[in-house]
Amino acid sequence: MTAYLIRRLIHSVFVLIGVSLLVFFVGRMIGDPARLMLPLEASEAQVEALRARLGFDQPIYIQLFKFLGDLARGDFGMSIWQGVPAMSLVISRFPATVYLTLAVVGFSLLVALPMGIVAAVWPRSAIDRLTTVISVTGVSMPTFWLALMLIIVFAVNLNWFKTSGYGGVEYLILPVLALSVTHIGRIAQVVRSCMLDELSKPYITTARSKGLQENETVVRHALRNAAIPVITLTADEVAGLINGAVVIEVIFAWPGIGMLALDAIERRDFPVVQADVMLVAAVVVIMNLVVDLAYAYVDPRIRYA
């Protein structure tokens, strides 16, 4: 296991280097970074001054070496918009995104796991059909539309929750509900499908024939063996929320890295965009490593040589 971890960490470093090279070259392929950072009415002298200050007037290979050296130190330069180090600005917004992500994933699992299990235990029943309808509806529903409807009903008309901001539960409930519907639908369908497959296998029949209680058969044996696809999907949902909850963060004025990235793009703050992309890439790489380790924990048959 130790050798496997070392190999994965080395691979992760190469992945991050690849992402950094992609960020570097794409950022320069779309146009002059100095000109992109400044307003359209900026003079040529202002463009040249910013280009010289940020080193964009140097040969591309020198810029690349400097970029990689700064990257190794976690230095993405100063935010043009805020005037502070770009990575520190991104990190200051990261806890808000993690807070929202954990709340959404926790609520989604709390609802989706029982739905999928019950639907698999009683297939083709009314509960199974209801689970399918709820799941398909959740997956099909546009998140931005649901968010706006929740604001109108529960914040504007009933005045139960806050329409925007960051803080306690009253700020969290509406964003979580808006984001969770899609994730509940996907997770419930995967749980149902995997549980149906496991419950039809011979070892479940053997366990039942030996008098093992149904709850223990379903939860301890079938659910554990069906957990690997669920873990994979859950990790993908976490990565997607950290990377793509921009719409909900904007609608609810949630101060996460998604909203920060959008603000940085609007203000042409190139260092902040780069820092944001690299932080998300690092989180995705770490999530993949955690998932691989979770596989071995859930299924003892999995061993990494």
C-alpha positions in Angstrom: 0.0 0.0 0.0 2.9 2.4 0.8 4.4 1.8 -2.6 1.1 2.4 -4.2 0.6 5.7 -2.4 4.1 6.9 -3.4 3.3 6.0 -7.1 0.0 7.8 -6.9 1.5 10.9 -5.4 4.2 11.0 -8.1 1.4 10.6 -10.7 -0.5 13.4 -9.1 2.5 15.7 -9.3 2.7 15.0 -13.0 -1.1 15.6 -13.4 -0.8 19.0 -11.7 2.2 19.9 -13.9 0.2 19.0 -16.9 -2.7 21.1 -15.7 -0.3 24.0 -15.0 1.1 23.8 -18.5 -2.4 23.8 -20.0 -3.3 26.8 -18.0 0.0 28.6 -19.0 -0.3 27.9 -22.8 -4.1 28.4 -23.1 -3.8 31.7 -21.2 -1.4 32.9 -23.8 -3.1 31.4 -26.8 -6.3 33.3 -26.2 -4.5 36.7 -26.5 -2.0 39.0 -24.8 -2.6 38.5 -21.0 -1.6 42.0 -20.2 -4.1 43.4 -22.7 -6.8 41.0 -21.4 -6.3 42.2 -17.8 -6.7 45.9 -18.7 -9.9 47.6 -19.7 -10.6 48.0 -23.4 -9.9 51.7 -23.3 -6.4 51.2 -21.8 -3.6 52.9 -23.8 -0.7 51.1 -25.4 1.6 52.6 -22.9 -0.4 51.1 -20.0 -0.4 47.7 -21.8 3.3 47.8 -22.2 3.9 48.9 -18.6 1.8 46.0 -17.3 3.4 43.5 -19.7 6.8 44.6 -18.4 5.7 44.5 -14.7 4.4 40.9 -15.0 7.2 39.7 -17.2 5.0 39.0 -20.3 7.5 40.9 -22.5 10.1 38.1 -21.9 10.6 35.1 -24.2 8.0 32.4 -23.8 10.4 29.8 -22.4 11.6 32.2 -19.7 8.0 33.0 -18.8 7.3 29.2 -18.5 10.3 28.6 -16.2 9.3 31.5 -14.1 5.7 30.3 -14.0 6.7 26.8 -12.9 9.1 28.1 -10.3 6.4 30.4 -8.9 3.9 27.5 -9.0 6.2 25.3 -6.9 6.2 28.0 -4.2 2.4 28.5 -4.5 2.9 32.0 -5.9 0.5 33.0 -8.6 1.2 36.7 -8.4 -0.9 39.5 -7.1 -4.6 39.9 -7.8 -5.1 42.8 -10.3 -8.6 43.3 -8.8 -8.0 43.0 -5.1 -4.3 43.8 -4.8 -3.5 40.7 -2.6 -1.8 37.4 -3.4 -4.0 35.5 -5.8 -3.8 32.1 -4.1 -4.5 33.6 -0.6 -7.6 35.2 -2.1 -8.7 31.8 -3.5 -8.0 30.0 -0.3 -9.9 32.5 1.7 -13.0 31.7 -0.4 -12.4 27.9 -0.4 -14.0 27.1 3.0 -17.3 28.5 1.9 -17.4 26.2 -1.1 -16.3 23.2 1.0 -19.0 24.1 3.6 -21.7 24.1 0.8 -20.3 20.9 -0.8 -20.3 18.9 2.4 -23.8 20.0 3.2 -25.1 19.1 -0.2 -23.3 15.7 -0.4 -24.3 14.8 3.2 -28.0 15.7 2.6 -28.0 13.9 -0.7 -26.6 10.7 0.7 -29.0 10.9 3.7 -31.9 10.9 1.3 -30.7 8.9 -1.7 -29.3 5.9 0.1 -32.6 4.9 1.9 -34.5 5.6 -1.4 -32.3 3.4 -3.5 -32.1 0.6 -0.9 -35.9 0.4 -0.3 -36.5 0.5 -4.1 -34.1 -2.4 -4.6 -35.5 -4.5 -1.8 -39.1 -4.1 -3.1 -38.6 -3.9 -6.9 -41.5 -3.0 -9.2 -43.5 -1.9 -6.1 -45.2 1.5 -5.7 -42.2 2.7 -3.7 -39.8 1.6 -6.5 -41.9 3.5 -9.1 -42.1 6.6 -6.9 -38.3 6.5 -6.4 -37.8 6.3 -10.1 -40.1 9.2 -10.7 -38.4 11.4 -8.1 -35.0 10.5 -9.4 -35.7 11.2 -13.0 -37.5 14.5 -12.1 -34.5 15.6 -10.0 -32.0 14.8 -12.7 -34.1 16.6 -15.3 -34.9 19.7 -13.3 -32.7 22.8 -14.2 -30.8 23.8 -11.0 -31.0 27.5 -11.7 -34.8 27.4 -12.2 -35.3 25.4 -9.0 -33.1 27.9 -7.1 -35.2 30.8 -8.3 -38.5 29.1 -7.4 -37.2 28.3 -3.9 -36.2 31.9 -3.4 -39.7 33.1 -4.6 -41.6 30.7 -2.4 -39.6 30.3 0.8 -37.6 33.5 1.0 -39.8 36.2 -0.7 -43.4 34.9 0.0 -43.0 33.0 3.2 -39.9 34.8 4.5 -38.6 31.6 6.1 -35.0 31.8 4.8 -32.4 34.3 3.6 -32.2 35.0 -0.1 -28.4 35.4 -0.2 -25.3 35.5 1.9 -23.2 33.2 3.9 -23.6 32.1 7.5 -25.8 29.8 9.5 -28.5 27.3 8.6 -30.9 30.0 7.4 -28.4 30.8 4.6 -27.6 27.2 3.8 -31.0 25.5 3.4 -32.1 27.0 0.0 -28.7 26.5 -1.8 -28.5 22.9 -0.4 -32.0 22.1 -1.6 -31.4 23.6 -5.0 -28.2 21.6 -5.5 -29.2 18.4 -3.8 -32.2 17.5 -6.1 -30.0 16.4 -9.0 -27.5 14.6 -6.9 -30.2 12.7 -5.0 -31.7 11.5 -8.3 -28.3 10.3 -9.6 -27.2 8.6 -6.4 -30.6 6.9 -5.7 -30.6 5.4 -9.2 -27.1 4.1 -8.9 -27.8 2.6 -5.4 -31.0 0.9 -6.7 -29.2 -0.6 -9.7 -26.2 -1.8 -7.7 -28.4 -3.2 -4.9 -30.6 -5.1 -7.3 -27.5 -6.7 -8.8 -26.1 -7.7 -5.4 -29.4 -9.0 -4.1 -29.8 -11.3 -7.0 -26.4 -13.0 -6.4 -26.1 -16.5 -4.8 -24.3 -15.4 -1.6 -27.4 -13.4 -0.7 -29.6 -16.4 -1.2 -27.2 -18.5 0.9 -27.3 -15.8 3.7 -31.1 -15.8 3.7 -31.2 -19.6 3.7 -29.0 -19.7 6.8 -31.5 -17.5 8.7 -29.5 -14.3 8.6 -31.8 -11.3 9.4 -32.9 -9.4 6.4 -31.6 -6.1 7.7 -28.1 -7.5 8.2 -28.2 -9.2 4.8 -29.1 -6.0 3.0 -26.9 -3.5 4.9 -23.9 -5.5 6.0 -23.4 -7.6 2.9 -25.3 -6.3 -0.2 -24.9 -2.6 0.5 -21.2 -3.0 1.3 -20.5 -4.9 -1.9 -22.6 -2.3 -3.9 -20.7 0.6 -2.3 -17.8 1.0 -4.8 -20.0 2.5 -7.6 -21.7 4.7 -5.0 -18.3 5.9 -3.7 -17.1 6.7 -7.2 -20.3 8.6 -8.0 -20.2 10.5 -4.7 -16.5 11.5 -5.3 -17.5 12.7 -8.7 -20.4 14.7 -7.2 -18.0 16.3 -4.7 -15.5 17.3 -7.5 -18.4 18.6 -9.6 -19.7 20.7 -6.7 -16.3 22.2 -6.0 -15.7 22.9 -9.6 -19.1 23.7 -10.9 -21.5 25.2 -8.3 -21.0 28.6 -10.0 -24.6 29.2 -10.9 -25.9 28.5 -7.4 -23.1 30.6 -5.8 -24.1 33.5 -8.0 -27.8 33.2 -7.4 -27.5 33.0 -3.7 -24.4 35.3 -3.5 -22.5 32.5 -1.8 -18.9 33.7 -1.4 -17.2 30.5 -2.7 -14.5 30.0 -5.3 -17.0 29.6 -8.1 -18.3 33.1 -7.6 -14.8 34.3 -7.2 -13.7 32.8 -10.5 -16.7 34.4 -12.3 -15.8 37.8 -10.7 -12.2 37.4 -11.7 -13.1 36.6 -15.3 -15.3 39.6 -15.5 -12.5 41.8 -14.1 -9.8 40.1 -16.2 -7.9 39.1 -13.1 -5.7 36.5 -14.8 -3.7 35.5 -11.6 -6.8 34.7 -9.6 -8.3 32.6 -12.5 -5.0 30.6 -12.7 -4.9 30.1 -8.9 -8.6 29.1 -8.9 -8.1 26.5 -11.7 -5.0 25.0 -10.0 -6.7 24.7 -6.6 -9.7 22.9 -8.1 -7.3 20.6 -10.0 -5.4 19.8 -6.8 -8.7 19.0 -5.0 -9.8 16.6 -7.8 -6.5 14.8 -7.7 -6.8 14.4 -4.0 -10.4 13.2 -4.3 -9.3 10.5 -6.8 -6.6 9.3 -4.4 -9.1 9.2 -1.4 -11.5 7.2 -3.6 -8.9 4.6 -4.4 -8.1 4.1 -0.7 -11.8 3.9 0.1 -12.1 1.0 -2.4 -9.6 -1.1 -0.4 -11.3 -0.2 2.9 -14.8 -1.2 1.7 -13.8 -4.3 -0.3 -11.1 -6.4 1.4 -10.5 -8.2 -1.9 -9.0 -5.1 -3.4 -5.3 -4.9 -2.7 -2.8 -2.4 -4.3 0.4 -4.1 -5.0 
